[in-house]
């Protein structure tokens, strides 16, 4: 029963997608505009920096808070953290009311890492800031962070079932980023430098016609 509650709470909280809901409020499906991702990065592109930051923070803290909640409810259950973390990430990526096509899991992964250990969160944050500036692509952040955290969690806890659960979440994150790697190969993936040179980046992707 503990496991079922962790899974249900994690999944249901994970499905609450502020970027998608904001888009619906504005009359658009965020998955059909901009980068096509129902997450904070696309909210930033479509609705501005404030909206993007707020949506990302919401996704981080929904993961953090639901993990803290289940840890409070089941402090002695050894799989509380990995079950809830996996479920909230999967809920964000595969929400039932969005026909299982949601976001890509980066912010929820960040929230899970923050709930695990704030020091690990800060170290990984510094590492991934370096990654994004070296590569100029956001998609390398969740894919590398999910693997690094998997290793860190395994070393810190020696929890084999927990590692396997988190591996499921990591696999889902990688699965959702396959399209980004294909776009990088084709030269159509939006770079992180879009934030300070949006016109140049849009011209690069669209061939200079200014259309999506």
C-alpha positions as CSV (number, residue, x, y, z in Angstrom):
1,X,0.0,0.0,0.0
2,X,2.9,2.4,0.7
3,X,4.3,1.8,-2.7
4,X,0.9,2.3,-4.4
5,X,0.4,5.6,-2.6
6,X,3.9,6.8,-3.5
7,X,3.3,5.9,-7.1
8,X,-0.2,7.5,-7.3
9,X,0.7,10.7,-5.5
10,X,3.9,11.1,-7.5
11,X,2.3,10.5,-10.8
12,X,-0.8,12.7,-10.2
13,X,1.3,15.6,-9.0
14,X,3.7,15.1,-11.9
15,X,0.8,15.5,-14.4
16,X,0.1,19.1,-13.3
17,X,1.8,20.9,-16.1
18,X,1.8,24.7,-15.8
19,X,3.3,25.3,-19.2
20,X,0.5,23.4,-20.9
21,X,-2.2,24.9,-18.8
22,X,-0.9,28.4,-19.4
23,X,-0.9,27.7,-23.1
24,X,-4.5,26.5,-23.0
25,X,-5.4,29.6,-21.1
26,X,-3.9,31.6,-23.9
27,X,-5.7,29.5,-26.5
28,X,-2.7,27.5,-27.8
29,X,-1.4,24.0,-27.5
30,X,2.2,24.6,-26.4
31,X,3.2,21.2,-27.9
32,X,2.4,22.6,-31.4
33,X,4.3,25.8,-31.0
34,X,7.9,26.9,-30.5
35,X,10.1,23.9,-29.6
36,X,7.1,21.7,-29.2
37,X,7.9,20.8,-25.6
38,X,5.4,21.2,-22.8
39,X,7.9,22.6,-20.4
40,X,9.4,25.8,-18.9
41,X,11.9,26.2,-21.8
42,X,9.1,26.4,-24.4
43,X,7.0,28.6,-22.1
44,X,10.0,31.0,-22.1
45,X,10.1,31.0,-25.9
46,X,6.4,31.5,-26.3
47,X,5.3,33.5,-23.3
48,X,8.4,35.3,-22.1
49,X,11.1,34.9,-19.5
50,X,8.9,35.4,-16.4
51,X,6.5,32.7,-17.5
52,X,9.3,30.3,-18.4
53,X,11.0,30.8,-15.0
54,X,7.8,30.5,-13.1
55,X,6.7,27.3,-14.9
56,X,10.2,25.8,-14.4
57,X,10.1,26.6,-10.7
58,X,6.6,25.1,-10.4
59,X,7.8,21.8,-11.9
60,X,10.9,21.7,-9.7
61,X,9.0,22.3,-6.5
62,X,6.0,20.0,-7.4
63,X,8.6,17.1,-7.5
64,X,10.4,18.3,-4.4
65,X,7.2,18.8,-2.3
66,X,5.5,15.5,-3.3
67,X,8.7,13.6,-2.4
68,X,8.9,15.4,0.9
69,X,5.2,14.5,1.5
70,X,5.6,10.8,0.9
71,X,8.8,10.8,3.0
72,X,6.8,12.3,5.8
73,X,4.0,9.8,5.4
74,X,6.3,6.7,5.0
75,X,9.6,7.6,6.8
76,X,10.5,3.9,7.3
77,X,9.6,2.7,3.8
78,X,13.0,2.2,1.9
79,X,11.6,2.8,-1.5
80,X,9.7,6.0,-0.7
81,X,12.2,8.3,-2.5
82,X,12.9,6.3,-5.7
83,X,9.2,5.4,-6.2
84,X,7.9,8.9,-5.8
85,X,10.8,10.4,-7.8
86,X,10.2,8.0,-10.6
87,X,6.5,8.5,-10.6
88,X,6.5,12.3,-10.6
89,X,9.0,12.4,-13.5
90,X,6.9,9.9,-15.4
91,X,3.7,11.8,-14.6
92,X,5.3,15.0,-16.1
93,X,6.5,13.1,-19.2
94,X,3.4,11.0,-19.7
95,X,0.3,12.8,-18.3
96,X,-2.9,10.9,-19.0
97,X,-5.0,14.0,-19.9
98,X,-2.4,15.1,-22.5
99,X,-2.6,11.7,-24.3
100,X,0.7,10.8,-22.5
101,X,2.7,13.5,-24.3
102,X,3.9,16.0,-21.8
103,X,7.2,17.6,-20.9
104,X,10.7,16.1,-20.9
105,X,11.4,15.8,-17.2
106,X,14.3,18.2,-16.6
107,X,12.7,20.4,-13.9
108,X,11.1,17.4,-12.1
109,X,14.5,15.6,-12.2
110,X,16.0,18.7,-10.6
111,X,13.3,18.7,-7.9
112,X,13.9,15.1,-7.1
113,X,17.7,15.7,-6.8
114,X,17.0,18.7,-4.5
115,X,14.8,16.4,-2.3
116,X,17.5,13.8,-2.2
117,X,20.3,16.2,-1.1
118,X,20.6,19.9,-1.7
119,X,24.4,19.7,-1.9
120,X,24.2,17.2,-4.8
121,X,21.7,19.5,-6.4
122,X,24.1,22.4,-6.3
123,X,27.0,20.4,-7.5
124,X,25.0,19.0,-10.4
125,X,23.6,22.4,-11.2
126,X,27.2,23.8,-11.5
127,X,28.2,20.8,-13.7
128,X,25.1,21.2,-16.0
129,X,25.6,25.0,-16.3
130,X,29.0,24.1,-17.7
131,X,27.5,21.5,-20.0
132,X,25.0,23.8,-21.5
133,X,27.5,26.6,-22.1
134,X,30.0,24.1,-23.6
135,X,27.5,22.5,-25.9
136,X,25.0,25.3,-26.4
137,X,22.1,22.8,-26.2
138,X,19.7,22.3,-23.3
139,X,19.0,18.6,-24.2
140,X,22.4,17.6,-22.9
141,X,21.5,18.8,-19.4
142,X,18.7,16.3,-18.5
143,X,20.3,13.4,-20.3
144,X,23.7,13.8,-18.6
145,X,22.2,14.8,-15.2
146,X,19.9,11.8,-15.1
147,X,22.8,9.4,-15.6
148,X,25.1,11.2,-13.2
149,X,22.4,11.2,-10.5
150,X,21.8,7.5,-11.1
151,X,25.5,6.8,-10.3
152,X,25.6,9.2,-7.3
153,X,22.4,7.7,-5.9
154,X,23.8,4.2,-6.3
155,X,27.1,5.0,-4.7
156,X,25.5,6.9,-1.8
157,X,22.7,4.4,-1.0
158,X,23.7,1.0,-2.4
159,X,20.0,0.7,-3.1
160,X,19.7,-1.6,-6.1
161,X,15.9,-1.6,-6.4
162,X,16.0,2.2,-6.1
163,X,18.6,2.5,-8.8
164,X,16.5,0.4,-11.1
165,X,13.4,2.6,-10.4
166,X,15.4,5.8,-11.1
167,X,16.8,4.1,-14.3
168,X,13.3,3.8,-15.6
169,X,12.9,7.6,-15.1
170,X,16.3,8.2,-16.8
171,X,15.3,6.0,-19.7
172,X,12.0,8.0,-20.1
173,X,14.0,11.3,-20.1
174,X,16.4,9.9,-22.8
175,X,13.5,8.6,-24.8
176,X,11.9,12.1,-24.8
177,X,15.1,13.7,-26.0
178,X,15.7,11.4,-29.0
179,X,14.0,14.0,-31.2
180,X,16.4,16.7,-29.9
181,X,19.4,14.7,-30.9
182,X,18.0,14.1,-34.3
183,X,17.4,17.9,-34.7
184,X,21.0,18.5,-33.6
185,X,22.2,16.2,-36.4
186,X,19.9,18.0,-38.9
187,X,20.9,21.4,-37.7
188,X,17.3,22.4,-36.6
189,X,17.6,22.1,-32.8
190,X,17.3,25.5,-31.0
191,X,20.5,26.5,-29.2
192,X,20.6,27.8,-25.6
193,X,22.0,31.1,-27.0
194,X,18.5,31.8,-28.3
195,X,18.1,33.6,-24.9
196,X,20.3,36.5,-25.9
197,X,20.2,36.3,-29.7
198,X,16.7,35.1,-30.6
199,X,16.5,36.6,-34.1
200,X,19.8,35.1,-35.2
201,X,18.8,31.7,-33.8
202,X,15.4,31.7,-35.4
203,X,16.9,32.7,-38.8
204,X,19.4,29.9,-38.5
205,X,16.6,27.3,-37.9
206,X,14.1,28.6,-40.4
207,X,16.6,29.6,-43.1
208,X,16.0,33.3,-42.6
209,X,12.3,33.4,-43.3
210,X,11.3,34.0,-39.7
211,X,8.7,31.2,-39.7
212,X,8.4,28.2,-37.4
